[in-house]
Amino acid sequence: MAEEFPAAKTAVDEYHKIEQEMSQPEVASDPEKMRKLGRRHAELSVIVSAYQRYMTINDDYEAAKEMASEDPDFADEAKKLESELPEAREKLRTALIPRDPDDARDTIMEIKAGAGGEEAALFAGDLLRMYTRYAERRGWSCEIQSQNGTELGGVKDVQIAIRAKGTVAPADGVWASLKYEGGVHRVQRIPVTESQGRIQTSAAGVIVFPEADDDDDEIEIDPKDLKIDIFMSSGPGGQSVNTTYSAVRMTHIPTGIVVSMQDEKSQIQNRAAALRVLKSRLLAMKHEQEAAEAADMRHSQVRSLDRSERIRTYNFPENRIVDHRTNYKAYNLDQVLDGDLQAVIDSDIQADEAARLAQADKQ
């Protein structure tokens, strides 16, 4: 039966090879090497587990079928095991479908207030709180890398790094869940600045991309391609946060990508953080181009703040949330904004998996 899933057998062989590598002293003493091997090991473990379960059920079924002629009890056991085979086979087939190569990576998220002035900024702040609470529920860490606020406590724009703790399986990676959040989020509510009680609509844009590792050799940045400006950090309303020129604006000349960083304590730290974000942006751009060339089924992200390109609507008067890509609808907006976001994200994951399965069936 192993011949039915040759790719699974190959995965099992690679899995055991990686385990042997990780046990070598020279590898065990190299944190970066261990991290890379650990990420691949976690990715393969899903396939290995599904393969072992399928083979165990199949072997037990064949044995019970042989013994059925001698003992009627084995006939019942064979029938039970036979009924379990289709589900085990389907789980293995699903596990073998290639995942997004970035699923196990951590994520950098940007939230920008769109049309709507102060109300849009307040909503962007609500989204920041929602994702922070969601990360807490998942056991992830959140680090605000840069933030520009408003006098009323809103957020003009903010950039956060969301990271898992330790090595995780791809399905449990930060990117595996948050990659679906990129796009325009629309809010309908009565603004705090509205005296007539009228419902208004505003929007905030969310961009997410997988975070590159410090030693990621996929992306190399030539220092000659960088233009770096140093300036004073600023807070809400634009006032100076400190009197030293510690904030960094880094421009990648070939692509025009600009990264600003001001929340670290020193210019050196801000420069290192900006370079990491720039590398992550270039990695995301590279993978998107590869996906497009391969006609992959990865979700594209809306990068403008055009309300017509919204992915989700948050309706406060009705306590309703709607995901326009999957038609998911629920009346627990208050809970969602408090971080109970999993059901919404699951609707996107399930739609993506269904699309990948359909694509695999065509091939």
Disulfide bonds with the S-S distance in Angstrom:
none
